[in-house]
């Protein structure tokens, strides 16, 4: 097992990339703290992981609430004495519309989930990772964090900002032997509302499990390597 003895915190774990990443990292031996808002989904995930012989905890957490995120990280550190991996997979699009049709509330919800959640989680785990002089942070960005796409401007803004924060954070943490990788996937075949393409189109997209494999790879690099940024695209679709 590639991650035996490691402790991983995964946000957005109730569905999509976070869900598949939690299952895969647990299968590789990590103790997984699965965080998201939906308790029932988290408990189902933990049951699946236990059924596969893995170990996981369901910790309902709203990543837009810095107090809840800090409590998540502190509780895991107090239980296991370390935090080795943080995967920031929580994300929300909310709607597809011209910029002027987004309300203040929608704009802030998109930024607070996609950017603020990653900030709160990283801020909470960094002191522990620095103290143990090891750690990996994987941020799930997006192709639209590098190329702006019409009618999802707030989501693009959040993912562009996540990219910049990740670059800066990587530079800050390398002296402490802590590394940051940002994945920039194209379209993923998940249930993120309101992107609901046809089944035929969905079959051409990246799967959540595909991206989970990239997360695992970033967490198991040889000690001589680091991956700062990794674009990941569907083989036959340019989006």
C-alpha positions as CSV (number, residue, x, y, z in Angstrom):
1,X,0.0,0.0,0.0
2,X,1.4,3.3,-1.1
3,X,0.0,5.5,1.7
4,X,0.2,3.2,4.7
5,X,0.4,5.2,7.9
6,X,-0.5,8.5,6.3
7,X,-3.4,10.7,7.4
8,X,-5.4,12.5,4.7
9,X,-8.1,15.2,4.9
10,X,-10.3,15.5,1.9
11,X,-12.9,18.2,1.5
12,X,-15.8,17.9,-0.9
13,X,-15.8,14.2,-0.1
14,X,-19.5,13.6,-0.4
15,X,-19.5,13.3,-4.2
16,X,-17.5,13.5,-7.4
17,X,-13.7,13.8,-7.3
18,X,-13.6,14.1,-3.5
19,X,-15.6,10.9,-3.1
20,X,-13.5,8.9,-5.4
21,X,-10.2,10.3,-4.0
22,X,-11.3,9.3,-0.5
23,X,-12.0,5.8,-1.6
24,X,-8.7,5.5,-3.5
25,X,-6.5,6.9,-0.9
26,X,-8.1,4.7,1.8
27,X,-7.5,1.7,-0.5
28,X,-3.9,2.6,-0.6
29,X,-3.7,2.6,3.2
30,X,-4.3,6.2,4.3
31,X,-6.6,7.0,7.2
32,X,-9.1,9.4,5.5
33,X,-11.0,12.2,7.1
34,X,-13.9,12.8,4.8
35,X,-15.4,16.3,5.0
36,X,-18.4,17.9,3.3
37,X,-21.8,19.3,4.3
38,X,-23.9,16.2,3.6
39,X,-23.6,13.8,6.6
40,X,-25.6,11.0,5.0
41,X,-23.3,10.9,1.9
42,X,-20.2,11.0,4.1
43,X,-21.5,8.1,6.3
44,X,-22.3,6.1,3.2
45,X,-18.7,6.7,1.9
46,X,-17.2,5.7,5.2
47,X,-19.2,2.5,5.1
48,X,-17.9,1.7,1.7
49,X,-14.4,2.3,2.7
50,X,-14.8,0.1,5.8
51,X,-16.3,-2.6,3.6
52,X,-13.1,-2.5,1.5
53,X,-11.0,-2.9,4.6
54,X,-10.0,0.8,4.9
55,X,-10.3,3.4,7.7
56,X,-12.2,6.7,7.4
57,X,-14.1,9.2,9.5
58,X,-17.1,11.3,8.4
59,X,-16.7,14.8,9.6
60,X,-19.6,17.1,8.4
61,X,-18.0,20.5,7.5
62,X,-19.0,23.6,5.7
63,X,-15.7,24.7,4.1
64,X,-17.0,28.3,3.9
65,X,-16.9,28.5,7.7
66,X,-13.4,28.9,8.9
67,X,-14.2,27.8,12.4
68,X,-15.7,24.5,11.2
69,X,-12.6,23.9,9.0
70,X,-10.2,24.7,11.9
71,X,-12.2,22.3,14.1
72,X,-11.9,19.6,11.4
73,X,-8.2,19.9,11.1
74,X,-7.6,20.1,14.9
75,X,-9.7,17.1,15.6
76,X,-7.8,15.0,13.1
77,X,-4.5,16.1,14.4
78,X,-5.5,15.4,18.0
79,X,-6.7,11.9,17.0
80,X,-3.7,10.8,14.9
81,X,-0.9,13.2,15.8
82,X,-0.2,14.2,12.2
83,X,-1.7,15.4,8.9
84,X,0.1,14.2,5.8
85,X,-2.2,15.0,2.9
86,X,-4.8,17.7,2.3
87,X,-7.0,17.5,-0.8
88,X,-9.1,20.5,-1.5
89,X,-11.9,19.1,-3.7
90,X,-14.9,21.1,-2.5
91,X,-16.4,23.2,-5.4
92,X,-19.5,24.7,-6.7
93,X,-20.6,26.3,-10.0
94,X,-24.2,27.3,-9.0
95,X,-25.4,28.4,-12.5
96,X,-24.4,29.2,-16.0
97,X,-25.4,32.8,-16.8
98,X,-23.9,36.2,-17.9
99,X,-22.1,38.0,-15.1
100,X,-24.8,40.6,-14.5
101,X,-27.3,37.8,-13.6
102,X,-25.2,36.7,-10.6
103,X,-26.3,38.0,-7.2
104,X,-24.0,39.1,-4.5
105,X,-24.9,36.0,-2.5
106,X,-24.2,33.7,-5.5
107,X,-20.8,35.4,-6.2
108,X,-19.7,35.1,-2.6
109,X,-20.9,31.5,-2.3
110,X,-18.8,30.5,-5.4
111,X,-15.7,32.3,-4.2
112,X,-16.0,31.2,-0.6
113,X,-16.4,27.5,-1.6
114,X,-13.8,27.2,-4.4
115,X,-11.2,29.6,-3.0
116,X,-12.1,30.4,0.6
117,X,-12.4,26.7,1.6
118,X,-9.0,25.9,0.2
119,X,-7.5,28.9,2.0
120,X,-9.1,27.9,5.4
121,X,-8.0,24.3,5.1
122,X,-4.5,25.1,4.0
123,X,-4.1,27.7,6.8
124,X,-5.2,25.1,9.3
125,X,-3.0,22.2,8.2
126,X,0.2,24.2,7.5
127,X,1.4,24.6,11.1
128,X,1.1,20.8,11.6
129,X,2.9,20.0,8.3
130,X,5.7,22.5,9.0
131,X,6.1,21.0,12.5
132,X,6.5,17.5,11.1
133,X,8.5,18.8,8.1
134,X,6.4,16.9,5.5
135,X,3.1,17.1,3.8
136,X,1.3,17.3,0.5
137,X,-1.5,19.7,-0.4
138,X,-3.4,19.0,-3.6
139,X,-5.8,21.7,-4.9
140,X,-8.4,20.7,-7.5
141,X,-8.4,23.6,-9.9
142,X,-9.9,23.7,-13.3
143,X,-9.1,24.4,-16.9
144,X,-11.2,27.6,-16.5
145,X,-8.7,28.7,-13.9
146,X,-6.3,29.2,-16.8
147,X,-8.7,30.1,-19.7
148,X,-11.8,32.2,-19.0
149,X,-15.1,30.8,-20.3
150,X,-18.2,32.8,-20.9
151,X,-21.2,32.6,-18.5
152,X,-19.3,31.1,-15.5
153,X,-17.2,34.2,-14.7
154,X,-17.4,33.9,-10.9
155,X,-16.3,30.3,-11.1
156,X,-13.4,31.3,-13.4
157,X,-12.4,34.1,-11.0
158,X,-12.3,31.7,-8.1
159,X,-10.2,29.1,-9.9
160,X,-7.8,31.7,-11.3
161,X,-7.3,33.0,-7.8
162,X,-6.8,29.4,-6.5
163,X,-4.0,29.0,-9.0
164,X,-2.2,32.1,-7.8
165,X,-2.6,31.2,-4.2
166,X,-1.3,27.7,-4.9
167,X,1.8,29.0,-6.7
168,X,2.6,31.4,-3.8
169,X,1.9,28.7,-1.2
170,X,4.2,26.3,-3.0
171,X,7.1,28.8,-2.8
172,X,6.4,29.4,0.9
173,X,6.3,25.8,1.9
174,X,9.1,24.1,-0.1
175,X,11.7,25.0,2.6
176,X,9.6,23.1,5.1
177,X,9.5,20.0,2.8
178,X,5.8,20.6,2.2
179,X,4.6,20.6,-1.4
180,X,1.6,22.0,-3.3
181,X,0.2,20.5,-6.5
182,X,-2.7,22.1,-8.4
183,X,-4.6,19.9,-10.9
184,X,-6.2,21.7,-13.8
185,X,-8.8,19.3,-15.2
186,X,-11.1,19.8,-18.2
187,X,-14.7,18.8,-17.9
188,X,-15.4,16.0,-15.5
189,X,-18.3,13.6,-15.6
190,X,-19.8,14.5,-12.2
191,X,-23.1,15.7,-10.8
192,X,-22.0,19.3,-10.3
193,X,-25.2,21.3,-10.9
194,X,-26.1,22.9,-13.4
195,X,-23.7,21.3,-15.9
196,X,-25.8,18.4,-17.3
197,X,-24.4,17.3,-20.7
198,X,-25.9,14.4,-22.6
199,X,-24.9,10.9,-21.8
200,X,-23.1,10.5,-25.1
201,X,-21.0,13.6,-24.3
202,X,-20.4,12.5,-20.7
203,X,-18.8,9.3,-21.9
204,X,-16.0,11.4,-23.5
205,X,-15.2,13.3,-20.3
206,X,-12.7,12.7,-17.5
207,X,-14.2,10.5,-14.8
208,X,-13.9,11.4,-11.1
209,X,-11.9,8.2,-10.6
210,X,-9.5,9.3,-13.4
211,X,-8.8,12.5,-11.5
212,X,-8.5,10.6,-8.2
213,X,-5.7,8.6,-9.7
214,X,-3.9,11.9,-10.5
215,X,-4.3,12.9,-6.9
216,X,-2.8,9.6,-5.7
217,X,0.1,10.1,-8.1
218,X,0.8,13.6,-6.8
219,X,0.8,12.2,-3.2
220,X,3.2,9.3,-4.0
221,X,5.9,11.0,-6.1
222,X,9.6,10.0,-5.6
223,X,11.4,12.2,-3.2
224,X,13.4,13.8,-6.0
225,X,10.3,15.1,-7.8
226,X,7.6,17.7,-7.3
227,X,4.7,18.6,-9.5
228,X,3.6,22.2,-9.1
229,X,0.8,22.2,-11.7
230,X,-0.7,19.5,-13.9
231,X,-3.3,20.1,-16.7
232,X,-5.5,17.0,-17.3
233,X,-7.8,16.9,-20.3
234,X,-10.2,14.4,-21.8
235,X,-8.5,12.6,-24.7
236,X,-11.1,13.6,-27.3
237,X,-12.7,16.8,-26.0
238,X,-11.0,20.2,-25.9
239,X,-12.9,21.5,-22.9
